Amino acid sequence: MYVLPAFRVDRAACLAFAAARGFGLACAHDGQKPIASPVPFHIEYANDGTPLLCFHLARHNPFVECADGVTPWLFAVNEADAYVSPDWYVSPDQVPTWLYRSVHMTGAVRVMTSQQLPDHLNQASARFETDLAPKKPWTMDKMSSGRREAMMKAIVGLVMAVEEVEGSFKLNRHKSDADHVAVTRALALQTSAGAGTLSAAMRAMRPQAFAAIEDNEVLSTAHEGTAP
C-alpha cells in the first residue's frame, strides 16, 4: 500500500481498527492469477505476541489450496469512504479528493487443526454476537449435534500469522483546523453512511478545533444580537 506520511497509522492502531471491523478481503495468488474473497475474521495473539487473523472458508473454495503455511497472502480491511468537494473547504484552490480508512495485513496462511476449528467458530460468533447486545448471544450449542458436525465438515479454518501491517487513514490530517471542521460538517450533511462515519471520526480527531470554532460562533452570534 502506498501511504503518504500524513496518513500513516501505527501498527497498534491498525490492528485495533481491523479487529473492530472484523471483515475484509483476502487476496492470494493461485499460481496463475490473483484471487480474492470477502470474509469475516477475528484476531487472536500468539504467546510471542504475533497477531493471528482467524477465519474460515468453504472446503471447496480454491483459496484453501493456497494455504501452504509459507506463501504470504494480503488481507485488506476497509471501512467507510466518501468524496470531498473542493467547495467545502474554507481555503481556496483545493481539489476534489476521497477520504477513507484502510488497513492491509500480510502473512503466511495455514490450515487450522480439527481441534482448533470449534474454538475458532465459538470465538467468531461471540465476537459478532457481542455487537448485538442486549440480545442474548447465539452459541453453537443451539444447533443439533448432527447439524453442527455437518457444517464443520463443510468448512476449513485458516490462520494468517500477520507479519506486515500497513494503514492509511486519509482524514485530512494535514489540513488547517478551519478546513478540517468545514469538511467534517459538510460530510455530516451527506446522505451516505460512509460520509457520516468519516465525519464522526474526523470530529473525534480534533475536538479542540470544534470547541474553539463553535465558541467563536456563539460569541459572534451574541455580538450580532446586541448590535444596534
N, C-alpha and C positions, 0 to 999 in steps of 0.2 A: 504494500500500500504506500502510495506517495503521500507524505504528511508534511505540511508546512509547519515550521516551528511554533507558530502562533496557535495551532490547533492540536498539537501533540498532547497526549494524555499518558500519565504514568501507568505502569503495569498494574498496580493495585486497583486503580480506578477503572481500568479497562476490564479486569476480571470481575469486579463488583457489578459493572454495567452489564456484562454478559450473563452473569448469574441471575441478575434481576430480570433480564429479558427472557432467558430460557428458551429461545427459539432462534434458529439460524439456518444458514445454507452450507451444507457440507460439500466440499469440492475436492475431486481427486482426478487421477488420470488412469484410464483402463488399459494403457499401452498403445492405444491408437488415437484417442481423443479425450478432451476434458469431459468430465461428467459432474453433475451436481444434483443434490436432493435436499429439499427443505425438511428439517427435523427438529423436534423439541429435544431438550437436553437438561441435565443438571450437572453441577460442578462439585466434585469432592477433592480432597487433598491427600496425597500420599504421605507416608511418615517423614519423608525428606522434604516435604513442602511443595512437591510438584503438583500443579493443578491437573486434575483428571476430568476430562469432559466426557460424560457418560450418556449414551443414547442407544437406541435400538432401531433396527430396520427389519423389513420383511425378509424372511430367509432367502427368497429368490431374487432379492434386489441385487443387481450386478455390483453394487458397491461392496458387498460382503467379500467378494474375491480380491478386492484391493486392500483389505485389512491384513497386511502381512506382518505388522509389528515393526516394520523398518521404513517403508516408504512414507514420507510426510504427506498429510492432507492439509487443506486450508479450510477453516471454518469461519464464515463471515456472519457477524451478528449486527444487524441494522435495526434502528428504531424509526422514529419519525423523521420526515424530511419536508421541506417547504420552500417554495420560491419566494424570493425577496425582490420587490420592485425598487429601483433607484429613487422613485418618488417618495419613498417612506423615510429617507434619511433627512436629517437637518442640514448636513453638509452638502455642498454642490458637487457636481462632476463624479457621481457614483455610477456604478454599473450593475446590471442585473446579476444576481447570484443565487445559489441554492444552499440552504443550511441543512445540516444533518448531524447525526451521531452514528459512528460506525466503529466496530472493533473486529480485527482479524486475529485468529489464533492458528498456529501451525504446529504440527507434531505428528509423530507416527501413530497409527491406529492399530489396535489388536482386538481380537475377539475375546469376549468375556468367557469365563468358565461357566458351566451349567450351574455351579453352586453360587456364583456371583449374580446371576441373572435375576433371581427372585428379589434379592436385596435391592438391586438397581430399580426394579419395577415399583417396589414399595416406596423407595425414596423419590422416584419420579412423580408418582401420583400424589404423594404427600406434599411435594414442592408446589404443585399447581393447585391442589385442593385447598391449601392454606390461603390462597388468594380469594377464595370464595366464602370466607368466614362472614357471618356466623353460621353458615351451613355446616352441619356435621360432616367431617371428611369421609369421602368414599375410600374404602380399602379393598384389597383383593379378597379378603375374607368374605365379602358379599357375593362372590362368584361361587358356583358349584365347583367342586374339585375337578370334575371332568372337563368342564369348560375352561378352567384356569390352566390345566395341563395342556389342553389342545392349543390354546392361544400362545403359551410359552414355546411350544414346539414350532410354531409358525414364524417366530422371530429370532433374531440373533442380536445379542447385546454387544456393544462396541465401546472401546475406551480410547480416547486420544490423550496421550501424555503431552500436555501443552509445553512446548519449548519456547517458541517466539510469540510475543503478544504485541500488537500494534493498534493504536487507536487514534482516530481523528474526530474531534468534536468541533465541528465548524459552526460556532455560535457567535460570530462577530466579536471575539475577544479583543481583536486589535483595533476596534472602533472606539471613538470617544464615548463618554457616558451619555451625552445628548443623543448621539446616533443610536447607541445601544437601546436606550429607553424608547426612542421613537419607533424603531423596528419591532421591538418587543410588543409595544402597544398595537402596532398595525397587524402583527401576526395574531394577536388575541381576537381581532375582529373578523378574521377569516373563518370560513365555514369548515375547512378540512380539519380532521382530528390531529393530523401531523402538525399543523400550524399552531394549534392550541397547546400541544405537548411541548413544542420547542419554546413557545412564549413563556410557559411556566418555568422551564429550565433556565431560560435567559434571565428571568426576573430573579430567580434564586441565586444566580451568579453574582449579581451586583445589587443587593438590597439597599446599600447605602446610596447608590445613584438614584434609585427611585424615590427614596425618602427625601433626598435633597431637592430633587426636581419637584416633587409633589408639595413639599413645604413652600417652595418658591411660588408655586402656582396658587396655593392658598393665600399667601401674603399678597400676591398680585391681585387676586380676586377681591380680597378685603380692601385693598387700597382703591380699587376701581369703585367699590361700593360706597366709599366715603368721599369720593371726588365730587366737587361742586358741579 
